[in-house]
Amino acid sequence: MSVVTQEIPRLRLAPHSSGASLTTAEFDAAEFEEGWRYELIHGVLVVSPPPLRKERDPNDELGYWLRRYQQDHPQGRILDATLPEETVITPTERRRADRVVYAGLGRDPQEGEVPAIVVEFVSAGKRNLIRDYEEKRDEYLAIGVREYWIIDRFARCLTVHRRQGSSSSQQIVREGEVYTTPLLPGFELHLDGLLERADRW
């Protein structure tokens, strides 16, 4: 007896596709018009423009710091990879993270593997605040992300959510302070440096 499997249609998605209802399988199999951000949120395709310079520049700076740490610090080899604009896969959503960090694997991460750290740079607007501070926090920690960093140029702070077994904790790093994490021993995140990169625009 042969088993018939249903082939998932390969959709071509573009900005005008925003608002379409999709399954996770349809999203994962789709082709995307480049230059836009695509997310699947509550079964609905959300298409948004690329981040502003105020977000891209500090994100690039953070990536530079992380790679310098990886290359130059005696413990930097614990950092496996850091990638901007990466899709984070949850059971029901496809979130586009500003940056992901893989650490402690001892190898290159596999496609769809849960990052150790996810970083978001807050965009303007109440909807974006709720998304970054509440929705993404819950989704990321639920799939096993160990730290979620929210870099907020408006509130001038870094909020770190940590997963600790079945519970979580929060730490707020203020302007002028430096953040360190046991996930990246010896790495220092100087918040002022990232805020300065945002302020220049």
C-alpha positions in Angstrom: 0.0 0.0 0.0 1.5 3.3 -1.1 1.3 6.4 1.1 0.3 9.6 -0.7 2.0 12.7 0.8 0.6 16.1 0.1 3.1 18.5 -1.5 3.3 21.9 0.0 2.8 24.6 -2.6 5.9 26.9 -3.1 4.5 30.3 -2.8 6.2 33.5 -4.0 5.7 36.1 -1.3 6.2 39.9 -1.6 5.1 43.0 0.2 1.6 42.8 -1.3 1.3 39.4 0.3 1.1 41.0 3.8 -2.0 39.8 5.7 -2.2 36.5 4.0 -3.1 33.5 6.2 -0.4 30.8 6.0 0.6 27.6 7.7 4.1 27.3 9.0 4.8 24.7 6.3 3.7 27.1 3.6 5.9 29.9 5.1 8.9 27.6 5.3 8.6 26.5 1.7 8.0 29.9 0.3 10.2 32.1 -1.8 10.5 35.8 -0.7 11.1 39.0 -2.7 14.3 40.4 -1.2 14.6 43.6 0.6 11.8 43.1 3.1 11.3 41.4 6.5 8.9 38.5 6.5 7.3 37.0 9.7 4.5 34.6 10.5 2.6 35.8 13.5 -0.6 34.0 14.7 -0.9 32.4 11.2 -0.8 35.8 9.4 2.1 36.9 7.1 3.5 40.2 8.3 5.8 42.1 5.9 7.7 45.1 7.1 10.5 47.3 5.6 14.1 46.7 6.6 15.3 48.3 9.9 16.3 52.0 10.0 19.8 53.2 10.2 19.3 53.9 13.9 18.8 50.1 14.4 21.1 48.7 11.7 24.2 50.7 12.7 24.2 49.6 16.4 23.4 46.1 15.3 26.4 46.1 13.0 28.5 47.5 15.9 27.4 44.7 18.2 28.2 42.1 15.5 31.7 43.6 15.2 32.2 43.5 19.0 31.1 39.9 19.0 33.4 38.8 16.2 36.4 40.7 17.8 35.7 38.8 21.0 35.5 35.5 19.0 38.8 36.1 17.3 40.9 37.9 19.9 39.7 36.9 23.4 41.2 33.8 25.0 37.7 32.4 25.7 36.2 33.7 22.4 36.0 30.3 20.9 32.9 29.6 22.9 31.1 31.9 20.4 30.1 29.7 17.5 28.3 32.2 15.3 26.4 35.5 15.3 24.0 36.4 12.5 21.9 39.5 11.8 18.3 39.3 10.4 17.8 35.6 11.3 14.4 33.8 11.4 13.7 32.2 14.8 11.4 29.2 14.6 8.8 28.5 17.2 6.1 25.9 17.0 3.6 28.4 15.6 5.5 31.5 14.7 8.4 32.6 12.5 10.0 35.7 14.0 12.7 37.8 12.3 15.3 38.6 15.0 17.7 41.5 14.6 20.5 39.3 15.8 21.1 35.8 17.1 24.1 34.4 18.9 25.0 30.7 19.1 27.4 29.8 21.9 28.7 26.7 23.6 27.9 24.3 20.7 31.5 23.7 19.6 30.3 23.6 16.0 28.3 25.6 13.4 24.6 25.9 14.2 22.2 23.9 12.2 19.3 25.6 10.2 16.5 26.3 12.7 18.5 25.5 15.8 17.6 27.6 18.9 20.1 30.3 19.6 21.7 30.9 23.0 21.0 34.6 22.8 18.5 36.6 20.7 18.9 40.4 20.4 16.2 42.9 19.3 16.7 46.7 18.8 13.4 48.4 19.7 11.6 50.3 16.9 9.3 53.2 17.5 5.6 52.7 18.3 3.5 51.1 21.0 2.8 48.0 18.9 6.6 47.4 18.5 7.1 47.8 22.3 4.5 45.2 23.1 5.9 42.9 20.4 9.6 43.2 21.6 9.0 43.4 25.4 6.2 40.9 25.8 5.4 38.7 22.8 8.9 37.9 21.7 10.1 37.5 25.3 7.5 34.8 25.9 8.1 33.0 22.6 11.9 33.0 22.7 12.2 31.8 26.3 9.6 29.1 25.7 11.7 27.5 23.0 14.9 27.5 25.1 16.6 30.8 24.3 18.8 31.3 27.3 19.1 35.1 27.1 16.9 37.6 25.3 18.4 41.1 25.0 16.2 44.1 24.3 18.2 47.2 23.3 16.0 50.3 23.7 17.4 53.5 22.3 14.3 55.4 23.5 14.5 54.2 27.2 18.3 54.3 27.0 18.6 50.8 28.5 19.3 47.1 27.8 16.8 44.6 29.3 18.0 41.1 29.6 15.6 38.2 30.2 17.2 34.9 31.3 15.8 31.4 31.2 16.5 29.5 34.4 15.0 26.1 34.3 11.2 26.6 34.4 11.5 30.2 35.6 13.0 33.4 34.2 14.6 36.5 35.5 15.1 40.1 34.3 18.0 42.5 34.5 18.0 46.1 33.4 21.3 47.7 32.3 21.3 51.5 32.3 23.1 54.0 30.1 26.7 54.2 31.2 26.8 50.6 32.4 28.5 47.5 31.0 26.8 44.1 30.7 28.5 40.8 31.0 27.1 37.3 30.6 28.4 33.8 31.6 27.4 32.6 28.2 30.2 34.7 26.7 33.0 34.8 29.4 35.0 37.9 29.1 32.7 39.7 26.6 31.7 43.2 27.6 28.7 45.0 26.1 29.2 48.8 26.6 25.7 50.1 26.2 26.9 53.7 25.6 28.7 52.6 22.5 25.5 51.2 21.0 23.4 54.2 21.9 26.0 56.5 20.4 25.8 54.6 17.1 22.0 55.1 17.1 22.2 58.8 18.1 24.4 59.7 15.2 21.4 59.1 12.8 
